[in-house]
Amino acid sequence: MLSETKLNALKEISGSFSRDEAVWASGFLAGIAGSSAAVQDAVSPAVHSESVSAKKITLAYGTETGNSKKLAVELAGIIKKKGVQVKLADLSQYKPKDLLKEDLFFIIISTQGEGEPPILAKKFYDHLHENDPDLNHLKFGVLALGDTSYPLFCKTGEDVDFRLEVLGAQRIIPLKKCDIDYEQDSHNWAEHILNVVGKTAENSQKSTTAPKVSTGRKRYQGKISTIINLNDIESDKETYHIEIETEEPLVYSPGDALGVIAFNPKTEVEEIIALTGIDAQKQIAASKITASAEELLYKHLNISYLLKSTVAQYAQITGQSIPEVRLSLLDLLRIYPVKSAEEFEQVISILTGQSPRLYSISSSLEAHGNTEIHITVAKSEFLISDKKQNGLCSGFLSAFNEGEDLEFYIQEAKHFRLPNQDKDIIMIGPGTGIAPFRSFLYERDAVGAEGRNWLFFGDRNFVSDFLYQAELQDFLKTGTLTHLDLAFSRDTAEKIYVQHRLEQKAQEFYHWLEGGASLYICGAKEPMSKDVEKTILNILQDKGKHSPEEALVYLEELELSGRYVKDVY
């Protein structure tokens, strides 16, 4: 901990900083402390961890993809069971001046792109760095989410943690930085909060400590047994149903995801090797693995869409002036070639690792057995510099043939779980958002669940884009599906989406919620999930006679109780 003299001096200096200067200074000081995540965790800033009796804490989250919010809701539920009142706060709506009213303030925040805050939390982040409130009364802790395949993987969390201390706040639990496998670390962080506020084991005999999990991912070896394009030949989309068989028994639950690390196209790797003249079999040490140049480029490193920071490092190594752009490694080498194979070895050392992609599991152990698993993959296409590109992993998976091998792992989704078998569920999942709900339906059908099931599904055209049509109609006939409401946006003059079907069934929808139904949304974050949520709030106001504020509280209470869950991307 800084002495009072040094801390006051630091406050005086930093008080006049612009946002960019504050961010730079934060990085500079972090660099002095030690650049690696391991070092920073080991040599963490000063922590005052004496027990603090509290009846209420604020748990704020800053998110872009929804992970921080889902985690905040889950941890809030755990903490509440221990007798501590939790106020959830979305940093996109949080008034920074309210920090002056807080006592115990905990933040879960992710980092985007090249060390940037989530767009929805940027206002809070900027206010924190551009103003100088006196936060001497505030006690805080930060949980930072990131992805170690990016060099600044938890930079936003580090910035917020550091800035709060500069403003006088007292850190009572250490900054915790989490990779994409954050379940165990985040639950330990919640337990740490409970220990510090002095409420462990007071109000519940049942421990909420998460079961110990392996620090490494369990890898499964599978074989593609079926791959089918679910769209009709006339559709302008390709959505693949992929079935994978294993010899080893699988362990997963409905709602979990399957993780895949895609390999880069071999033709690109071969052209890169030819352009640079590097020995394909030469052993090179990358950040996390030593392997041949060919294997690194094919299996382990991101070469498809380089970060701006990586391009800047490339420019430094090659001594060239390159604009601030994002390019593939191949395009970069074509436009700004390296001088030698030795220079390219330096380039390999700055490439980030290949990030895994997650796909909702669309099968059920109860229905399909423990040596078979299904996923639903939409092949994505986009333009870069007017050049058509496929999404790396969706292109990788859609190119598989039956009989080929695939390595994968299971990513638990503890927030996205079925309720008890006698409870009703409402599922809203257009497009590939249908994937986890196919798993839900097969599971509930196989176990004979008594609860009713209502599905809202939509896509572009009924004839060409009705994913799993025969299965859903069979579920409807057998009674596993109580209701199936469909919206095909391009079959009518006026575009109809799932939220419009929801409006048409508003009274019954509200009746199901009042009767204890759990509500799930899966699919595109923008604009689908936001449009659906607006519709839900309107229904709560119209049919439930709630004010706008009461409708928001109603929905928040559903979230806290685990009855309103989203998996959006």
C-alpha positions, 0 to 999 in steps of 0.5 A, spaced: 500 500 500 502 506 498 504 511 504 499 517 505 504 522 502 505 518 496 498 516 495 496 524 495 501 525 490 499 520 486 492 523 486 494 530 485 498 528 479 492 523 476 487 528 477 488 532 471 489 526 467 485 525 461 482 519 459 488 517 455 493 519 459 490 515 465 489 509 461 496 509 459 499 511 466 495 505 468 498 500 463 505 503 465 504 502 472 502 495 471 508 494 467 512 496 473 509 491 477 510 485 472 507 484 465 504 477 465 498 475 468 501 470 473 506 475 476 500 480 477 496 475 480 501 473 485 504 480 486 497 483 487 495 490 490 494 491 497 488 488 500 484 490 506 481 483 507 478 484 514 471 481 515 466 487 514 459 486 517 454 487 511 447 486 510 447 489 503 452 489 497 452 492 490 454 487 484 455 491 478 457 488 471 459 491 465 458 486 459 458 486 451 457 479 449 452 478 456 457 473 460 458 478 465 451 479 466 449 472 466 455 471 471 453 477 476 446 474 476 448 467 478 453 469 483 448 474 486 443 468 487 449 464 491 450 470 495 443 472 497 442 464 499 447 466 505 443 472 507 447 478 504 442 482 500 445 484 493 443 490 488 444 488 481 447 494 477 448 494 470 454 499 468 450 501 462 445 504 466 449 506 473 450 513 475 457 514 476 455 519 482 452 514 485 458 511 487 458 516 493 452 513 496 455 506 496 459 502 501 460 495 498 461 495 491 463 489 487 464 489 479 464 484 474 467 487 467 469 484 461 475 486 456 473 487 449 478 487 443 485 490 444 484 492 451 477 496 451 471 496 455 465 494 453 461 499 449 455 499 454 460 500 460 464 505 456 460 511 459 462 509 467 469 507 465 470 514 462 467 518 468 471 514 472 478 516 469 476 523 467 473 525 474 476 525 481 470 523 486 473 522 493 471 515 494 475 514 501 468 511 504 468 505 498 470 498 499 471 494 493 473 488 489 473 487 481 472 480 477 475 481 470 473 477 465 478 476 458 481 471 454 488 470 454 489 469 447 489 477 447 495 480 449 491 485 454 486 480 456 483 483 462 486 490 461 479 493 463 478 490 469 485 492 471 484 499 469 478 500 474 481 496 479 487 501 479 483 507 478 478 506 484 484 505 489 487 512 486 480 515 488 481 513 495 477 506 495 479 500 499 480 494 496 477 488 500 478 483 496 484 482 490 483 483 483 481 476 480 483 475 472 479 470 469 480 466 462 474 464 458 474 458 463 471 462 469 466 458 473 471 455 478 475 462 479 468 466 479 465 462 485 471 462 489 471 470 488 463 470 490 466 465 496 471 471 498 466 476 498 462 472 503 468 471 507 470 478 507 463 481 509 462 476 515 456 472 512 458 465 511 454 459 513 449 464 517 443 463 514 443 456 510 446 449 512 447 448 505 454 450 502 453 453 495 461 452 494 462 450 487 464 443 486 472 443 484 473 442 477 479 441 473 483 447 471 484 444 464 479 442 459 477 435 458 478 434 451 474 429 447 476 425 441 470 424 436 468 422 429 463 426 425 457 421 424 452 425 420 453 432 417 446 435 414 445 442 411 438 444 414 436 449 409 433 448 403 437 448 396 433 455 395 435 458 401 441 463 401 443 460 408 447 454 410 445 451 417 449 445 419 446 439 423 452 436 426 452 429 430 459 427 433 460 420 436 465 418 441 468 412 444 469 415 451 462 416 455 460 424 455 458 428 461 454 434 459 447 437 461 442 441 457 444 448 456 451 446 455 456 448 449 461 444 445 468 448 444 472 447 438 478 450 436 478 451 429 484 449 424 486 454 419 485 453 412 491 449 409 492 452 403 493 459 406 498 456 411 502 453 405 502 460 401 504 463 407 510 458 408 512 459 400 512 467 401 516 467 407 521 461 405 521 459 412 522 451 414 516 448 415 518 443 420 523 448 424 521 448 431 519 455 434 517 457 441 510 461 441 507 463 447 504 457 449 507 451 445 513 449 441 512 446 435 514 446 427 512 452 424 507 449 419 503 446 425 503 453 429 500 456 423 495 450 422 493 449 429 495 453 434 495 461 432 490 466 429 492 468 422 485 470 419 484 476 422 489 480 426 488 485 432 491 492 430 496 491 436 499 485 432 499 489 426 503 494 429 508 489 432 509 487 425 510 494 422 515 494 428 519 488 426 519 489 419 520 496 419 514 498 415 509 504 415 502 500 416 496 503 417 492 501 423 488 496 420 486 489 421 488 484 416 489 476 415 496 474 416 497 472 408 494 479 406 499 482 410 505 478 408 502 480 400 502 487 401 508 488 406 512 482 405 518 480 410 525 480 408 527 473 410 525 467 414 528 469 420 524 476 420 518 471 419 520 467 426 519 474 430 513 475 427 510 468 429 512 470 436 507 475 436 501 472 433 496 470 438 493 463 440 487 461 436 481 462 440 476 457 441 468 457 439 462 455 443 456 452 440 450 450 444 449 443 444 442 441 441 442 433 443 440 430 450 444 425 454 437 422 456 435 421 449 441 420 445 446 416 449 452 418 452 457 417 446 453 422 441 453 429 441 449 434 436 451 441 435 447 446 430 452 451 426 450 457 421 456 458 416 457 465 417 460 469 411 462 476 411 466 481 406 473 484 408 476 489 403 470 487 398 473 480 399 468 474 401 470 471 407 467 465 411 467 465 419 473 461 421 470 456 425 463 455 422 467 454 415 472 449 418 466 445 421 461 445 415 467 443 411 467 436 415 465 429 412 462 424 415 467 419 418 473 425 420 475 426 427 474 432 431 477 434 438 472 438 442 471 440 450 464 441 454 463 448 456 458 448 462 453 453 462 451 453 469 446 459 468 442 456 462 439 450 466 432 447 466 428 447 472 424 442 475 421 437 471 414 439 473 415 447 472 413 450 465 418 453 460 417 458 455 423 458 449 424 464 444 430 461 439 429 464 432 435 461 427 440 457 431 437 459 437 433 453 437 439 449 438 439 449 446 431 448 446 432 442 441 436 439 447 431 441 452 425 438 448 429 431 447 431 431 455 424 433 457 421 428 453 426 422 455 425 423 462 417 424 462 417 431 465 410 434 467 412 441 465 409 444 459 413 447 454 412 453 449 417 454 443 417 461 439 421 460 433 423 464 427 427 465 421 426 467 413 422 463 410 418 457 412 419 452 406 427 453 406 429 455 413 424 451 418 430 448 422 428 441 425 421 442 422 419 434 422 422 434 429 418 440 432 412 438 429 412 431 432 413 434 439 407 438 438 403 431 436 406 427 442 404 433 447 411 434 449 410 441 445 404 445 448 405 451 443 409 452 437 409 459 435 412 461 428 415 467 425 418 467 418 420 474 416 420 474 409 414 470 407 409 476 408 409 483 406 410 486 413 416 482 416 414 478 422 419 476 428 418 472 434 417 478 438 410 480 434 408 472 435 409 474 443 405 480 442 399 476 439 399 471 445 401 476 450 395 474 455 397 467 455 404 469 456 403 473 462 399 468 465 404 462 464 409 467 467 405 468 473 404 461 474 411 460 475 414 458 468 421 459 466 423 464 460 429 463 456 432 467 450 437 464 445 440 467 439 442 474 436 443 479 441 442 485 436 437 486 435 433 480 436 434 479 444 433 487 445 427 487 441 424 481 445 426 484 452 422 490 450 416 486 448 416 482 454 416 489 458 411 492 454 406 485 456 408 486 463 406 493 463 399 492 459 397 485 462 400 485 468 398 493 470 405 494 472 409 501 471 415 501 467 419 501 473 415 495 476 416 491 470 423 492 470 423 490 477 419 484 475 424 482 470 430 483 474 427 478 480 425 473 474 433 473 473 435 473 480 431 467 481 434 464 475 427 464 471 429 469 466 435 466 462 439 469 456 444 466 451 445 471 446 451 472 441 
